[in-house]
């Protein structure tokens, strides 16, 4: 014999009292005719204080509220309406079904306070995360492996060079923003993060719409289905590491320059190598110049990061700086000069003529530095560094350039001393003198040219 459900014999009114759903019946005069226990709790008013009273007597302050306006509309239009996340009392949230009946209006309340509170907690957590990621300049991303769709937050889109809201969420769009040389590494890194069940990190380049290249670092973690253990999402953050990469390049340039400066006593050859090492780590264009005794400037070597600009480099060597060029001022006042932004007026000032101006414009210079090479108190020459991308030199770059120039100046001094010593010893040998020879390096007055 099957077991009989104990609720089958209960009257409807009793069942209403057992449910967690609040139920209220209003007549056409807006009087309470029925209120169950759950509705009492939700409203915070005892049933015996509600029955027979109009809704306006109990809640006069809410007569013009959107809730009561909705009730009027539902009764007038004979239309059932559902209100979501309605605050019936401070701290109490309900979903309400407003249903017109032949007797008046029936209100069915579902207490969703716990759900609402969880949503608020989740939103609070999200807001805190958003503040933290914004402060750290981190972008949050997610790859839905099952659907093969991507989600990027606003910061993530900005970091990768997009206007907020323009990311299409597809693998194809993502790939189009990544430097082609780095895409294979991203695929390998993603697979490794999924297979190893560990955090995965990768550094890669992205290409902004203006074609500028920027470095990003991504930290990723795989989320797995708790039942099948299959990977379902890859989520993580990205950060811009342009500054870190630039610092690495700067240090690499200084290290290469230092090694070169101690490897040879041929200062022209050595300084040309130093200029070449500056490209592309520290500059897009690097030039080594010497000053002659007559006040002129001789360009010894010029290097560009792109071999396609070889002709322009030849033109720079063939056209020494004009009198309006900062290098001439540098010879008189040996102080490093930083032109953070190369303007059109600046190009006009240093150009020989219209044809030369065209050459300078074709290089698209953005920022430049002129650093003197001072040997024994005299301005011996200069190193010029130029950027042609969106990067602008800042004072800390000038400090680094001056450090390299100081090392170069010391190397030149040693080379000149060696030349003088060698020349003096040669003359001593040619004279046939037998007395011991003692060489003392001059502290000043050494002719540099």
Buried (B, 14 or more C-beta within 10 A) or exposed (E): EEEEEEEEEEEEEEEBEEEEBBBBBBBEEBBBBBBBBBBBBBBEBEBEBBEEEBBEEEBEEEEEEEBBEBBEEBBEEEEEBEBEEBEBEEEBBBBBBBBBEEEBBBBBBBBBBEEBEEEEEEEEEEEEEBEEBEEEEBBBBBBBBEEEEBBBBBBBBBBBBBEEEEBEBEEEEBEEBBBEEBBEBBEEBBEEBBEEEEEBEBBBBBBBEEEEEBBBBBBBBBEBEEEEEEBBBBBBBBBBBBEEBBEEBBEEBBEBBBEBBEEBBEBBEBBBBBBBBBBBBBBBBBBBBBBEEEEEBBBBBBBBBEEEBEEBBEBBBEBBBBEEBBBBBBBEEBEBBBBBEBEEEBBEEBBBEEEBBEBBEEBEBBBBBBBBBBBBEBBBBBBBBBBBBEBBBEEEBBEBBBBBBBBBBEBBBBBBBEBBBEEEEEEBEEEEEEEEEEEEEEEEEBEBE
